[in-house]
Amino acid sequence: MAETLGSVSALGGTDQDDNDRVGREIASLRAEIASLRNRLAERAGDAASYVQGEASSVAGAIREHPATATTIVTLVGAIGFAIGYLVGVQSAENKSAWYKRYY
């Protein structure tokens, strides 16, 4: 009967050597994941700071020029409404009753 401890595996090493090698690879991968997690956290913090700065800048511009900001928001809304209206009208023109398609 084969013993599990110290037996020779198909790769030429013992089971214990294989287990040690796998353990070292797992530890290495865990360290790499931790490093990536830290770098991602740093970048997310940088991105949050950048967005906060830009939001403050936009808020300051709106405070200084409220009429201009209102005009821009109204204009963008009107353009969006017009595009939506045109798309809706176009899709309504292309629709026909299902029974008219076959006669």
C-alpha positions in Angstrom: 0.0 0.0 0.0 1.2 3.5 -0.8 2.1 6.0 1.9 0.9 9.5 1.3 3.8 11.1 3.1 7.0 11.0 1.2 5.6 9.1 -1.8 6.9 10.1 -5.3 4.5 12.0 -7.5 4.2 11.8 -11.2 6.2 15.0 -11.6 9.2 13.5 -9.9 9.0 15.2 -6.5 7.5 14.1 -3.3 4.0 15.1 -2.2 5.4 17.3 0.5 7.5 19.2 -2.0 4.5 19.7 -4.2 2.4 20.9 -1.3 5.2 23.3 -0.3 5.5 24.6 -3.8 1.8 25.2 -4.1 1.8 26.9 -0.7 4.5 29.3 -1.8 2.7 30.1 -5.0 -0.5 30.8 -3.1 1.3 33.1 -0.7 2.9 34.9 -3.6 -0.4 35.3 -5.3 -2.0 36.7 -2.1 0.9 39.2 -1.7 0.4 40.3 -5.3 -3.4 40.7 -4.8 -2.7 42.8 -1.7 -0.3 45.0 -3.6 -2.9 45.4 -6.4 -5.6 46.2 -3.9 -3.4 48.9 -2.3 -2.6 50.5 -5.7 -6.3 50.5 -6.6 -7.2 52.2 -3.3 -4.6 54.9 -4.0 -5.9 55.5 -7.5 -9.5 55.6 -6.3 -8.5 58.2 -3.7 -6.8 60.3 -6.3 -9.8 60.0 -8.6 -12.2 61.0 -5.8 -10.0 64.1 -5.0 -10.0 65.1 -8.6 -13.7 64.8 -9.0 -14.3 66.7 -5.8 -12.0 69.5 -7.1 -13.8 69.6 -10.4 -17.2 69.7 -8.7 -16.1 72.6 -6.5 -14.8 74.4 -9.6 -18.1 74.0 -11.4 -20.1 75.0 -8.3 -18.0 78.1 -8.1 -18.6 79.0 -11.7 -22.4 78.5 -11.3 -22.3 80.8 -8.2 -20.5 83.5 -10.1 -22.7 83.2 -13.3 -26.1 81.9 -12.4 -27.9 83.3 -15.5 -25.4 81.7 -17.8 -25.7 78.4 -16.0 -29.5 78.6 -16.2 -29.4 79.4 -19.9 -27.1 76.4 -20.6 -29.2 74.0 -18.6 -32.4 75.2 -20.3 -30.7 75.0 -23.7 -29.5 71.4 -23.1 -32.9 70.4 -21.9 -34.6 71.9 -24.9 -32.2 70.2 -27.3 -32.8 66.9 -25.5 -36.5 67.3 -25.7 -36.3 68.1 -29.4 -34.2 65.1 -30.2 -36.6 62.9 -28.1 -39.6 64.3 -30.0 -38.0 63.7 -33.4 -37.0 60.2 -32.5 -40.6 59.5 -31.2 -42.2 61.0 -34.3 -39.9 59.0 -36.6 -40.6 55.7 -34.8 -44.4 56.4 -34.9 -44.3 57.0 -38.6 -42.5 53.7 -39.2 -45.0 51.7 -37.1 -48.0 50.3 -38.9 -50.6 47.9 -37.8 -49.4 44.3 -38.1 -52.2 43.4 -40.4 -51.3 46.1 -42.9 -47.9 44.7 -43.4 -49.2 41.6 -45.1 -51.7 43.1 -47.5 
